């Protein structure tokens, strides 16, 4: 008997995405109670969803090039691919660092320090931003993805008291500090990613020009 082909996408992953987005108040207690490791959180969830934005940007950059003063500016495929990989890696690093920040701040807000639990909050609260980054496929609509991704702050607000055991009256302050930390972190990572991507693109264009000369 031939074994059935496994589904292209893990049904458990799809269910988790749907549940954390559609019914977060019910899903956070489930997340809190389930066994996980930092490795499993990233390998089975974060690494997959974090790729949505970079892949969408790569494809969108090829399908919808930028028009400047009548000239078409299309990102070189090799440079775009390398840039997407760097962006993906840095986004995962930023989530990991955010998890460390959540863990370190827990005692300040009468919560319980637990690295894995903090990583759960960091990873799953990013779901909205990762899913919304599909709009990067259409550069003109990328702003909409960023706007929808703000829902992640609400997920964070619900997850911190449930998973990190912070009192409800401390949840807003805890969330605010984590959000500020996240914004600073994303600005730094974004600047690094933009610089690296730009260097790849310029380098690729330069090599192409040399090859044609």
C-alpha positions in Angstrom: 0.0 0.0 0.0 1.3 3.4 -0.9 1.6 5.8 1.9 -0.5 8.9 1.6 1.3 12.1 0.5 1.8 14.5 3.5 0.0 17.8 3.2 2.0 20.7 1.7 1.4 22.8 4.8 1.2 21.4 8.3 -2.5 21.5 9.4 -1.3 22.2 12.9 0.5 25.3 11.7 -2.6 26.5 9.8 -4.8 25.9 12.9 -2.4 27.8 15.2 -2.3 30.8 12.8 -6.1 30.8 12.6 -6.7 30.4 16.3 -4.2 33.0 17.5 -5.6 35.6 15.0 -9.3 34.8 15.3 -9.6 33.8 19.0 -6.5 34.8 20.8 -8.1 34.9 24.3 -8.8 31.2 24.0 -5.6 30.3 22.2 -3.1 31.9 24.6 -4.0 29.5 27.5 -3.5 26.6 25.1 -0.1 28.0 24.1 0.8 28.6 27.8 0.1 24.9 28.7 1.7 23.1 25.8 5.3 21.8 25.8 7.7 23.7 23.5 11.4 24.5 23.2 13.0 27.5 21.6 14.2 25.3 18.8 10.7 23.9 18.1 9.1 27.4 18.2 11.5 28.6 15.5 11.9 25.5 13.4 8.2 24.6 13.2 6.6 28.1 13.2 8.7 31.2 13.1 11.1 30.2 10.3 8.2 29.4 8.1 6.0 32.4 8.7 8.9 34.9 8.8 9.7 33.9 5.2 6.4 35.3 3.9 7.5 38.9 3.8 10.9 38.4 2.2 9.6 36.0 -0.4 6.7 38.3 -1.2 9.0 41.3 -1.5 11.3 39.3 -3.8 8.5 38.3 -6.1 6.9 41.7 -6.0 10.1 43.4 -6.8 10.3 41.3 -10.0 6.7 41.6 -11.0 6.2 45.2 -10.1 9.4 47.1 -10.8 9.9 50.7 -9.6 9.4 53.4 -12.3 11.6 56.5 -11.8 11.6 59.4 -14.3 10.4 57.0 -17.0 13.1 54.4 -16.3 12.2 50.9 -15.0 14.2 49.9 -11.9 13.9 46.1 -11.3 15.9 44.5 -8.4 18.4 42.0 -9.8 17.3 38.5 -9.0 20.5 37.4 -7.3 20.7 40.6 -5.3 17.0 40.3 -4.4 17.4 36.7 -3.3 20.4 37.4 -1.1 18.6 40.4 0.4 15.6 38.3 1.1 17.7 35.7 2.9 19.4 38.3 5.0 16.1 40.0 5.9 14.6 36.6 6.9 17.6 35.8 9.1 17.6 39.2 10.8 13.9 39.1 11.4 14.3 35.8 13.2 17.2 37.2 15.2 15.1 40.2 16.2 12.3 37.9 17.5 14.8 35.9 19.5 16.2 39.1 21.1 12.6 40.3 21.8 12.0 37.0 23.6 15.0 37.6 25.8 13.8 41.2 26.5 10.3 39.8 27.5 12.0 37.3 29.8 14.3 39.9 31.4 11.4 42.3 32.0 9.1 39.8 33.6 10.1 40.4 37.3 9.7 44.1 36.8 6.0 43.6 36.2 5.6 40.8 38.8 5.7 38.1 36.2 7.6 34.8 36.1 10.9 34.5 34.2 10.9 31.6 31.8 12.9 31.8 28.6 10.8 29.4 26.6 7.5 31.0 27.7 8.9 34.4 26.7 9.8 33.0 23.3 6.3 31.7 22.9 5.0 35.3 23.4 7.6 36.8 21.1 7.0 34.3 18.3 3.2 34.0 18.4 2.5 37.7 18.8 4.4 38.2 15.6 1.9 36.1 13.7 -0.2 39.0 12.5 2.8 40.9 11.1 4.1 37.9 9.4 0.8 37.0 7.7 0.1 40.6 6.8 3.5 40.9 5.1 2.0 38.9 2.2 1.0 42.4 1.0 4.7 43.0 0.2 3.8 41.1 -3.0 2.3 44.4 -4.2 4.7 47.2 -3.3 2.0 49.8 -3.4 0.0 47.9 -0.7 2.9 47.2 1.6 1.7 49.9 3.9 -1.5 48.0 4.4 0.4 45.0 5.6 2.2 47.1 8.1 -1.1 48.5 9.3 -2.7 45.1 9.8 0.5 43.9 11.5 -0.2 46.3 14.4 -2.8 43.7 15.5 0.2 41.9 16.9 0.4 44.5 19.7 -3.0 43.4 20.9 -1.9 39.8 20.8 1.1 40.7 22.9 -1.1 42.5 25.4 -3.2 39.3 25.8 -0.3 37.0 25.9 1.9 38.6 28.5 -0.3 38.1 31.5 -1.4 34.6 30.4 2.0 33.2 29.5 4.4 35.3 31.7 2.0 35.3 34.7 2.1 39.0 35.1 -0.9 40.5 37.0 -3.6 41.9 34.7 -3.1 45.4 36.1 0.5 45.3 35.0 -0.2 44.0 31.5 -0.6 47.4 29.9 2.7 48.7 31.3 4.5 45.5 30.4 3.1 45.6 26.9 4.1 49.3 26.4 7.7 48.7 27.4 8.0 45.6 25.2 6.5 47.5 22.3 9.0 50.3 22.7 11.8 47.8 22.9 10.5 46.0 19.8 10.2 49.3 17.8 13.8 50.2 18.6 14.9 46.7 17.8 13.1 46.6 14.5 14.5 50.0 13.5 18.0 48.8 14.1 17.5 45.5 12.3 15.6 47.3 9.5 18.5 49.7 9.0 21.0 46.8 8.9 18.9 44.8 6.5 18.4 47.8 4.2 22.1 48.5 4.1 23.0 44.9 3.4 20.3 44.6 0.7 21.4 47.8 -0.9 25.0 46.6 -1.0 23.9 43.3 -2.6 21.8 45.1 -5.2 24.5 47.7 -6.1 27.1 44.9 -6.2 25.0 42.8 -8.5 24.3 45.7 -10.8 28.0 46.5 -10.9 29.0 43.0 -11.8 26.4 43.0 -14.5 27.7 46.3 -15.9 31.3 44.9 -15.9 30.1 41.8 -17.7 28.5 43.9 -20.5 31.5 46.2 -20.9 
